[in-house]
Each structure stands twice: as C-alpha cells, then as structure tokens.
Amino acid sequence: MVKKAHPVTPGIRTLRRATIPFTVHQYKYADKGGARQAAEALGLDTHAVVKTLVFQDAHKNGLLVLMHGDAQVSAKQLARQLKSKQVAPCDTGLAMKLTGYKVGGISPFGTRNTLPVYVESSIFDLETIYINGGKRGLLVQADPTCLKNVCNATPVAVALPL
C-alpha cells in the first residue's frame, strides 16, 4: 500500500524536529466549515478536533487559544485567568501576520512569531487530539501532551458550549 504524500508545513517540520509521533489526516477543506466540517469529513468526534484560535490582549499582544471543536472560548474568563483587562479574537490579517498561516489552517506548531499558547485544560483528558498541521484541510493526530512539550501550552478553563 502506497502512502499518500502530504504537505510539509512549518508545523509538520516542528513536530518532526521535536520527535513527536503523529499521523497526518487530509480532508477537503470548506471555507468557514471549521472543526465540525473537518470532523465530519474524517469521521471524528468534534470534541477531539482542537481549534487553534488567535486572540490579542489589551496591549495588542497576540496569543493562541486551543479549544475543543464543539466549544467556544469565553473571552471574559480568559481575560480573568490571564489577569488582562480584556482579550478578543484577532482580525484575519493580524492572525495571518502573527502566525504565518492562513485562517482555517493555523497550527500552534511552527508559527512565524513565538506566541504564548493557552489550552483548554480538558483537552489533556483526551486520549488523542486532531489539530491543524499548518494548512487548510490538514490535521495531525497526536497525544495531547505534545501541546505542553512543543508549545509550552498553559492550561486554562475557558470553554463554553457552542
């Protein structure tokens, strides 16, 4: 059986350099389909598909928030936990500038700028996660501990149901 080639992104390169075991899953990307569309295309539980969201704090500093595909981020709770006056999602242009990735293909691995990474703490309870590998339509499957090991991710409790 011949393995289908996959794109090699900065995110994939970062995982390889860190010797993190991972599996690549490709699917047909649909604009604004989000984690739900990726989960449906690959037959996955949306809860195990982790979204990479770009936020900015009150000082306009960028940060990444990793959230379950079936939840959303409470910006108010995140601001409290970060001891920031406020946090808000970045606009598309700034998100692309900070990460080097197109929106819909943002990975926490191999970003253009080193950004603090915050992860919903319950993600660490999952056996495996599916997270963007740095391109639209490209997820990597890995153990959630890779988020601490590669991204130095800080756990937070900021999930709200969709």
PEGIJO-V684709 format. One record per backbone hydrogen bond with DSSP energy under -0.5 kcal/mol. NH is the residue of the N-H (numbers start at 1). CO is the residue of the C=O. E is the energy in kcal/mol with one decimal. If there is no record, write none. Layout:
BEGIN
NH;CO;E + NH;CO;E
END
This chain:
BEGIN
9;7;-0.8 + 12;133;-0.6 + 13;9;-2.6 + 14;10;-2.2 + 15;11;-2.1 + 16;12;-2.4 + 17;13;-2.7 + 18;14;-1.8 + 19;16;-1.6 + 20;15;-2.4 + 21;19;-0.5 + 23;141;-1.8 + 25;139;-3.2 + 27;137;-1.9 + 29;27;-0.8 + 33;30;-2.4 + 37;33;-1.5 + 38;34;-1.9 + 39;35;-2.8 + 40;36;-2.4 + 41;37;-2.6 + 42;38;-1.8 + 43;39;-1.0 + 43;40;-0.5 + 44;39;-2.8 + 48;45;-1.6 + 49;45;-0.6 + 49;46;-0.8 + 50;48;-0.6 + 50;130;-3.0 + 51;49;-0.5 + 51;67;-3.5 + 53;51;-0.6 + 53;65;-2.9 + 55;53;-0.6 + 55;63;-3.1 + 56;88;-2.5 + 57;61;-2.1 + 58;86;-0.8 + 60;57;-2.1 + 63;55;-2.2 + 64;116;-2.8 + 65;53;-2.7 + 66;118;-2.9 + 67;51;-2.0 + 67;65;-0.5 + 69;46;-1.1 + 69;49;-1.7 + 71;68;-1.4 + 72;160;-3.2 + 74;158;-2.8 + 75;73;-1.0 + 78;74;-2.6 + 79;75;-2.6 + 80;76;-2.0 + 81;77;-2.6 + 82;78;-2.1 + 83;79;-0.6 + 83;80;-0.9 + 84;79;-2.7 + 88;56;-2.2 + 90;54;-2.6 + 95;91;-2.5 + 96;92;-2.3 + 97;93;-2.1 + 98;94;-2.8 + 99;95;-2.1 + 100;96;-2.5 + 105;102;-2.4 + 112;99;-2.3 + 113;98;-1.7 + 115;113;-0.7 + 116;62;-0.6 + 118;64;-2.7 + 119;154;-2.4 + 120;66;-2.5 + 121;156;-3.0 + 123;120;-2.2 + 124;121;-1.4 + 125;122;-1.3 + 126;123;-1.4 + 129;142;-2.9 + 130;48;-2.2 + 131;140;-2.5 + 132;50;-0.6 + 133;138;-2.6 + 138;135;-1.5 + 139;25;-3.1 + 140;131;-3.4 + 141;23;-3.2 + 142;129;-2.1 + 142;140;-0.5 + 146;143;-2.0 + 147;144;-1.8 + 148;145;-0.7 + 149;145;-2.4 + 150;146;-3.0 + 151;146;-0.7 + 151;147;-0.8 + 152;148;-1.0 + 153;147;-1.9 + 154;117;-2.7 + 156;119;-2.4 + 158;156;-0.6 + 160;72;-2.4 + 162;70;-1.2
END
